Amino acid sequence: VRHGLSSVLTQQARLCQAAPAVLDADDSDAPSVVSTGRCGERSLTKLRRTLRTWLVSGMTGLLILQTQMAAGAPPDKIDHAAINARVIDKHVVPRLEALARTATTLGPAIVGLCMAGTQDDAAKVRGAFRDTATALASVDFYRFGPLAEQGRREKLAFWPDPRGVVARQLRQMTAAADASVVEADAIARQSAALQGLPALEQLIVDETTPLSPAAEAQFRCKLAQAIAGNVAALSQDVLRGWTAPDGMRARMLGAGPDNPMYKSHSEASAEFVKSLLTGLQVVAELQLKPRIAGKGPGSKGPYGKLGLERDVYTAAVESLRE
């Protein structure tokens, strides 16, 4: 699976880079040149097909591992405890730290835009949003433990949203302009659709009442600041949930007969394998497939309004590979 993901990432970079790229000469089914600045439809189809192939391989490996665990047999004498420690300390925690760090830049960037309203301030907001969205994409497939608890993943990123819940609820909130919802911690009591990055993206790209020092934009500015603060708080909660003395790291590394979650280190390893498969499926089916189809609310992919689809799924594939 690792080898396959490396091939996928190399192919994706080749197909989707900003300048036109020539595909392998023996690839007769794909176009010879990809349009500047975007992935061609056939290229995306090929990438999705490759991801699906490796998803099947990974599912087969997981089935073998689970069969061995059920039979009580040591899975090829692999040191699962060492593997788990390496995944957590070299992959999970550093990426959660990056998410927590980048999420704290959103609020100050929005304050600057709402105070000065310059093009530089707008660029800083978009840059902070991009960094946070890609950092989240790199851990989004760990859909167990702290990220899954209390619906944090949905609160951070209510996506896919085929019914347009984010846009509808955001219109209702901005029309009502209730000052109480933008008070400290109040946004955390609202619908998950209003708490995270998709709602913040809508406010950033809105050209009718853009975030600015203008009087009519002040409620939207306060709402954007509240959402940014909530994203930062949720990111910190997820990080603490992994690194606290009794957190997810300690529970996974302390696998054993007395552990209520993981009776063996191989069970904890299986959790990571399932996360890998989840990530492959999300990229192939939720991010690439709607773009290939070119229709429906999800056809632009995650954060399409800001043109970040490629950045987000590239971050996801890179994280899966590593």
C-alpha positions in Angstrom: 0.0 0.0 0.0 2.8 2.4 0.8 4.5 1.7 -2.5 1.2 2.3 -4.3 0.6 5.6 -2.6 4.1 6.8 -3.5 3.2 6.0 -7.1 -0.1 7.8 -6.8 1.5 10.9 -5.3 4.2 11.0 -8.0 1.5 10.6 -10.7 -0.7 13.3 -9.0 2.1 15.8 -8.9 2.9 15.0 -12.5 -0.7 15.5 -13.6 -1.8 18.4 -11.5 1.2 20.7 -11.3 0.8 24.4 -12.2 2.7 24.0 -15.5 1.6 21.6 -18.3 3.0 18.0 -17.8 3.6 15.2 -20.2 2.4 11.8 -19.1 4.3 8.6 -19.5 4.6 7.7 -23.1 3.0 4.3 -22.7 -0.2 5.8 -21.1 -2.3 5.8 -24.2 -5.6 6.2 -22.3 -4.7 9.5 -20.8 -4.2 12.9 -22.5 -0.7 13.8 -23.4 -0.9 17.3 -21.9 -2.8 18.6 -18.9 -4.2 22.1 -18.9 -2.2 24.6 -16.9 -3.4 25.1 -13.3 -5.9 22.2 -13.1 -6.1 18.4 -13.4 -7.7 17.0 -16.5 -10.8 14.9 -16.1 -9.1 11.7 -17.4 -6.2 12.4 -15.1 -8.4 12.5 -12.1 -10.2 9.4 -13.3 -6.9 7.6 -13.5 -5.8 8.8 -10.0 -9.1 7.7 -8.5 -8.8 4.3 -10.2 -5.3 3.8 -8.7 -6.5 4.8 -5.3 -9.3 2.3 -5.5 -6.9 -0.4 -6.5 -4.8 0.2 -3.4 -7.8 0.4 -1.2 -8.7 -3.2 -2.2 -5.1 -4.2 -1.4 -5.3 -2.6 2.0 -8.6 -4.2 2.8 -7.1 -7.6 2.0 -4.2 -6.9 4.3 -6.6 -5.8 7.1 -8.6 -9.0 6.7 -5.5 -11.1 7.0 -4.4 -9.2 10.1 -7.9 -9.5 11.7 -8.0 -13.3 10.9 -4.6 -13.8 12.6 -5.7 -11.9 15.6 -8.9 -13.9 15.9 -6.9 -17.1 15.7 -4.5 -15.9 18.4 -1.6 -16.3 16.0 1.3 -13.7 16.0 1.0 -11.7 12.8 4.4 -12.6 11.2 6.2 -11.7 14.4 5.8 -8.0 13.6 6.6 -5.6 16.4 3.3 -3.8 16.5 4.1 -1.9 19.6 7.0 -0.3 17.9 5.0 0.4 14.8 2.2 2.1 16.8 4.7 4.2 18.7 6.3 5.3 15.5 3.0 6.2 13.8 1.8 8.2 16.8 5.0 10.1 17.6 6.2 10.6 14.0 2.9 11.1 12.2 -0.2 11.6 14.3 1.0 14.0 17.0 3.3 16.2 14.7 0.3 16.7 12.3 -2.1 17.5 15.1 0.4 20.0 16.5 0.6 21.6 13.0 -3.2 21.8 12.9 -3.4 23.4 16.3 -0.6 25.8 15.4 -2.1 26.9 12.0 -5.6 27.2 13.4 -4.4 29.9 15.8 -3.5 32.1 12.8 -7.0 32.4 11.5 -8.4 34.7 14.2 -5.7 37.4 14.0 -5.7 37.3 10.2 -9.5 38.0 10.2 -9.1 40.8 12.8 -6.6 42.4 10.6 -8.9 42.2 7.5 -11.8 43.6 9.4 -9.8 46.5 10.8 -7.9 47.5 7.7 -9.5 45.7 4.8 -6.5 45.7 2.5 -5.6 43.2 -0.2 -2.6 42.1 1.8 -5.0 41.4 4.8 -7.3 39.4 2.5 -4.4 37.4 1.3 -3.3 36.7 4.8 -6.8 35.3 5.7 -6.8 33.1 2.6 -3.3 31.9 3.4 -4.2 31.1 7.0 -7.3 29.3 5.8 -5.4 27.2 3.3 -2.8 26.2 5.9 -5.5 25.2 8.3 -7.6 23.3 5.8 -4.6 21.3 4.5 -3.4 20.6 8.0 -6.8 19.2 8.8 -6.8 17.1 5.6 -3.6 15.5 6.7 -5.3 14.0 9.9 -8.9 13.8 8.7 -8.7 10.1 8.1 -8.0 9.4 11.8 -11.7 9.1 12.4 -11.5 7.5 15.8 -10.6 8.7 19.3 -10.4 12.5 20.0 -11.3 13.6 16.5 -14.5 11.5 16.5 -15.5 12.2 20.0 -18.2 14.9 20.6 -18.5 15.2 16.8 -15.3 17.2 16.5 -14.6 16.2 12.9 -18.0 17.4 11.7 -17.7 20.6 13.7 -14.3 21.3 12.2 -15.4 20.5 8.6 -19.1 19.8 7.9 -18.4 18.2 4.5 -19.6 16.7 2.3 -22.7 18.8 2.4 -24.9 17.7 -0.5 -28.0 19.5 0.9 -26.3 22.8 1.3 -26.9 22.9 5.0 -23.9 25.2 5.7 -25.1 27.9 3.2 -28.7 27.7 4.3 -28.0 28.0 8.1 -25.4 30.7 7.5 -27.9 32.8 5.5 -30.4 32.5 8.4 -27.8 33.5 11.0 -26.5 36.5 9.1 -30.0 37.7 8.3 -31.0 37.5 12.0 -27.7 39.1 13.1 -28.2 38.0 16.7 -25.3 39.4 18.6 -25.5 36.7 21.3 -24.3 34.0 18.9 -20.9 35.7 18.4 -20.2 36.0 22.1 -17.4 34.0 23.6 -18.0 30.3 23.2 -21.5 30.8 21.9 -20.8 29.5 18.4 -19.8 26.2 20.0 -23.4 25.7 21.0 -24.7 26.2 17.4 -25.2 23.6 14.7 -22.0 21.7 13.6 -22.6 23.2 10.1 -21.9 26.7 11.5 -18.8 25.9 13.6 -16.1 25.1 11.2 -14.1 25.8 8.1 -16.9 25.4 5.5 -18.9 28.2 7.2 -15.8 30.3 7.5 -15.0 29.8 3.8 -18.5 31.1 2.9 -17.9 34.3 4.9 -14.4 34.8 3.3 -15.6 34.5 -0.3 -18.9 36.4 0.1 -18.7 39.4 -2.3 -22.1 40.8 -1.3 -20.9 41.8 2.1 -17.2 41.1 2.2 -15.3 41.0 5.5 -14.1 44.6 5.9 -14.1 47.6 8.2 -17.5 48.7 6.7 -20.3 49.0 9.2 -22.6 46.5 7.4 -19.8 43.9 7.6 -19.3 44.0 11.4 -21.6 41.2 12.3 -20.0 38.9 9.7 -16.6 39.9 11.0 -17.5 39.0 14.5 -19.1 35.7 13.3 -15.9 34.9 11.3 -13.8 35.6 14.4 -16.0 33.4 16.5 -15.8 30.5 14.1 -12.0 30.9 13.8 -11.7 30.8 17.5 -13.9 27.7 17.7 -11.7 25.9 15.0 -8.6 26.7 17.1 -10.3 25.5 20.3 -11.4 22.2 18.6 -7.9 21.6 17.2 -6.4 22.1 20.6 -9.0 19.7 22.1 -8.1 17.0 19.6 -4.3 17.4 20.3 -4.9 17.2 24.0 -7.1 14.2 23.5 -4.1 12.4 22.0 -1.2 13.7 24.2 -2.8 13.9 27.7 -1.4 11.4 30.2 -4.6 9.4 29.9 -5.1 10.2 26.3 -5.3 8.2 23.1 -1.5 7.8 22.8 -1.3 6.3 26.2 -4.3 4.0 25.6 -2.9 2.7 22.3 0.7 2.2 23.5 -0.7 0.6 26.7 -2.5 -2.2 24.8 -3.0 -5.4 26.7 -5.4 -7.7 28.5 -6.4 -5.0 31.0 -6.9 -2.3 28.4 -10.6 -1.7 27.8 -10.0 -0.5 24.2 -7.1 -2.6 22.8 -6.4 -6.0 24.1 -3.2 -6.3 22.0 -0.8 -4.1 20.1 -2.0 -5.7 16.9 -5.5 -4.5 17.6 -4.2 -0.9 17.9 -2.3 -1.4 14.6 -5.5 -2.6 13.0 -7.0 0.8 14.0 -4.4 2.6 12.0 -4.9 0.3 9.0 -8.6 1.0 9.0 -7.8 4.8 9.1 -5.5 4.3 6.1 -8.3 2.6 4.2 -10.7 5.4 5.3 -8.4 8.0 3.9 -8.1 6.2 0.6 -11.8 5.9 0.3 -12.4 9.6 1.2 -10.0 10.9 -1.4 -11.2 8.5 -4.1 -15.0 8.6 -3.5 -15.7 12.0 -1.8 -13.0 14.3 -3.2 -12.2 13.0 -6.7 -15.4 11.3 -7.8 -17.7 14.4 -7.6 -15.1 16.4 -9.6 -15.0 13.7 -12.3 -18.8 13.6 -12.5 -18.8 17.4 -12.7 -22.3 17.8 -11.2 -24.0 18.1 -7.8 -23.2 20.3 -4.7 -19.9 18.5 -4.1 -18.6 18.7 -7.7 -16.0 21.4 -6.7 -14.6 19.3 -3.9 -13.7 20.5 -0.4 -13.2 24.3 -0.2 -13.8 24.7 -3.9 -15.0 28.3 -3.4 -11.4 29.2 -2.5 -9.9 26.9 -5.1 -8.3 24.6 -2.6 -9.5 21.2 -3.8 -6.1 20.2 -5.2 -4.3 21.5 -2.1 -6.6 19.5 0.2 -6.5 16.2 -1.5 -2.7 16.5 -2.2 -2.2 17.1 1.6 -4.4 14.0 2.3 -2.5 11.7 -0.1 0.9 12.9 1.1 -0.1 12.2 4.7 -1.4 8.8 3.7 1.8 8.0 1.9 4.0 9.0 4.8 
